[in-house]
Amino acid sequence: MNQKETESPKISVIVSTYNAEEWLKKVLWGFNCQVFKDFEVVVADDGSGPKTKELLEEMSKKVFYPIVHVWQEDDGFQKSRILNKAVEACNAEYIIMTDGDCIPREDFVEVHYINKEPGYFISGGYYMLPMNISKMITLEDIEKQHCFNIHWLKEKGIPKTFKNNKLTANGIVSKLLNRFTPTNASWNGHNSSGWKKDILNVNGFDERMQYGGQDRELGERLFNFGIKSKQLRYSAVCVHLDHKRGYKTPESIAKNQAIRKETRSNKLVWTHYGITK
């Protein structure tokens, strides 16, 4: 038995997925390029078919980190439920959460690791790519980090916008942009991290919530619990591959907004619809 299997990793990375093997493979490859290596990947699989399981078995032989596959039956969009199961399956005290369509830059885990602090969670950002470039990215482009290189992306047709700073900022510039960005340091499902005990203390995600804001609502309960947040949008970087959002409905958004409103107005820290039922 190797060392990885006998000792708990320093970080657990939860990657959520649903029937998106092409994207998931690129993401898992991105984690294989990390400079910080003491982590496991826990795949939170919301009911994918056998192809995802086959991919994970194949990738387990190719990557240096352990992969834990947490799966549940397909029952519509139940991301909150599978994320709660994944949190319980994590072997580390500190958890990064991201999605199976977000390729992490090589310093992604390291940035979360060195910035973690008791009493805080970290809020990261993403750089959204159009579909043509999402498909174009090869495993070599990930290994050579081309997909985070603004010059390479511009050659492929990415327009010049302020958000390009997410890929080019470093050192003092990224610190300043992190500090002065107008965006709230909320819990973002595609790129956030926190202590497992804090997530358990607020009982994880509210499983009544389907698409739209269930990550933010968890963050709001963490705030109510007294946890602060750090903004690292310009340091903890991942590129977001394009996809359709067929599960986004006005009903699910409205329902979730009502739950979030209740959480905020009543300063709730615990959900009765979370990990502990």
Long-range contacts (C-beta under 8 A, 24 or more apart in sequence): 4-65, 4-66, 5-66, 8-91, 8-92, 8-93, 9-38, 9-39, 9-40, 9-65, 9-66, 9-91, 9-92, 10-38, 10-39, 10-92, 10-94, 10-113, 11-36, 11-38, 11-39, 11-40, 11-92, 11-94, 11-95, 11-96, 11-109, 11-112, 11-113, 12-39, 12-40, 12-42, 12-90, 12-91, 12-92, 12-94, 12-95, 12-96, 12-196, 13-39, 13-40, 13-41, 13-42, 13-95, 13-96, 13-97, 13-98, 13-109, 14-42, 14-43, 14-44, 14-83, 14-86, 14-87, 14-90, 14-95, 14-96, 14-97, 14-98, 15-41, 15-42, 15-43, 15-44, 15-98, 15-99, 15-100, 16-43, 16-44, 16-45, 16-46, 16-79, 16-82, 16-83, 16-86, 16-97, 16-98, 16-99, 16-100, 16-189, 17-43, 17-44, 17-45, 17-46, 17-48, 17-52, 17-99, 17-100, 18-45, 18-46, 18-47, 18-48, 18-79, 18-100, 19-48, 19-49, 19-51, 19-52, 20-48, 20-100, 20-101, 20-243, 21-51, 21-52, 21-55, 22-135, 23-100, 23-101, 23-134, 23-241, 23-243, 24-52, 24-55, 24-100, 25-55, 25-59, 25-139, 26-103, 26-137, 26-139, 26-142, 26-241, 27-98, 27-99, 27-100, 27-101, 27-102, 27-103, 27-104, 28-59, 28-63, 28-67, 29-63, 29-103, 29-139, 29-142, 29-143, 30-103, 30-104, 30-105, 30-108, 30-142, 30-238, 31-63, 31-65, 31-104, 31-109, 32-62, 32-63, 32-64, 32-65, 33-106, 33-142, 33-143, 33-145, 34-104, 34-106, 34-107, 34-108, 34-109, 34-110, 35-106, 35-107, 35-110, 36-107, 36-109, 36-110, 36-113, 37-64, 37-65, 39-65, 39-92, 39-96, 39-109, 40-65, 40-66, 40-67, 40-68, 40-90, 40-91, 40-92, 41-65, 41-66, 41-67, 41-68, 42-68, 42-70, 42-86, 42-89, 42-90, 43-67, 43-68, 43-69, 43-70, 43-86, 43-100, 44-70, 44-79, 44-82, 44-83, 44-85, 44-86, 45-69, 45-70, 45-71, 45-72, 45-82, 46-72, 46-74, 46-77, 46-78, 46-79, 46-81, 46-82, 47-71, 47-72, 47-73, 47-74, 47-75, 47-78, 47-82, 48-74, 76-210, 76-247, 77-210, 77-211, 77-247, 77-252, 78-207, 78-210, 79-189, 79-205, 79-210, 79-211, 79-214, 80-204, 80-205, 80-206, 80-207, 80-208, 80-209, 80-210, 80-214, 81-205, 81-207, 83-204, 83-205, 84-204, 84-205, 84-207, 84-274, 84-275, 87-196, 87-199, 87-200, 87-204, 87-275, 88-275, 90-196, 92-196, 93-195, 93-196, 93-197, 94-193, 94-194, 94-195, 94-196, 95-193, 95-194, 95-195, 95-196, 95-199, 96-192, 96-193, 97-189, 97-191, 97-192, 97-193, 97-215, 98-189, 98-190, 98-191, 98-238, 99-189, 99-190, 99-240, 101-240, 101-241, 101-242, 101-243, 102-126, 102-190, 102-191, 102-238, 102-239, 102-240, 102-241, 103-137, 103-142, 103-147, 103-238, 103-239, 103-241, 104-237, 104-238, 105-145, 105-148, 105-237, 105-238, 105-239, 106-145, 107-237, 108-236, 108-237, 108-238, 111-232, 111-235, 111-236, 111-237, 112-193, 112-232, 112-236, 115-230, 115-232, 115-235, 115-236, 116-193, 116-195, 117-230, 118-195, 119-226, 119-227, 119-228, 120-194, 120-227, 120-228, 120-229, 120-230, 121-187, 121-192, 121-193, 121-194, 121-195, 121-198, 121-219, 121-222, 121-227, 121-228, 121-229, 121-230, 122-192, 122-193, 122-194, 122-229, 122-230, 122-232, 122-236, 123-184, 123-185, 123-186, 123-187, 123-188, 123-191, 123-192, 123-219, 123-229, 123-230, 123-231, 123-232, 123-233, 124-188, 124-190, 124-191, 124-192, 124-193, 124-232, 124-233, 124-235, 124-236, 124-237, 124-238, 125-166, 125-183, 125-188, 125-191, 125-232, 125-233, 125-234, 125-236, 125-237, 126-166, 126-188, 126-190, 126-191, 126-237, 126-238, 126-239, 126-240, 127-163, 127-166, 127-167, 127-237, 127-238, 127-239, 127-240, 128-163, 128-239, 128-240, 128-242, 129-153, 129-158, 129-239, 129-240, 129-241, 129-242, 130-157, 130-158, 130-242, 131-242, 132-156, 132-157, 133-157, 133-158, 134-241, 134-242, 137-241, 147-239, 148-237, 148-239, 165-234, 166-233, 166-234, 166-237, 167-237, 169-234, 169-235, 173-234, 174-234, 174-235, 175-235, 177-233, 177-234, 178-231, 178-232, 178-233, 178-234, 178-235, 179-231, 181-231, 181-233, 181-234, 183-231, 183-233, 185-229, 185-230, 185-231, 186-215, 186-216, 186-219, 186-220, 186-229, 187-215, 187-216, 187-218, 187-219, 187-222, 187-229, 188-215, 188-216, 189-214, 189-215, 190-238, 190-240, 191-236, 191-238, 192-219, 194-222, 194-227, 198-222, 198-225, 198-227, 200-275, 201-225, 201-269, 202-269, 202-270, 202-271, 202-274, 203-270, 203-271, 203-272, 203-274, 203-275, 203-276, 204-271, 204-274, 204-275, 205-271, 205-274, 206-259, 206-271, 206-273, 206-274, 207-271, 207-273, 207-274, 208-255, 208-259, 208-273, 209-252, 209-255, 209-256, 209-259, 210-247, 210-252, 210-255, 210-256, 211-245, 211-247, 211-248, 211-249, 211-252, 211-253, 211-256, 212-248, 212-252, 212-253, 212-256, 212-257, 213-253, 213-256, 213-257, 213-260, 214-256, 216-260, 217-256, 217-259, 217-260, 217-263, 220-260, 220-263, 220-264, 221-263, 221-268, 221-269, 221-270, 221-271, 224-263, 224-267, 224-268, 224-269, 225-269
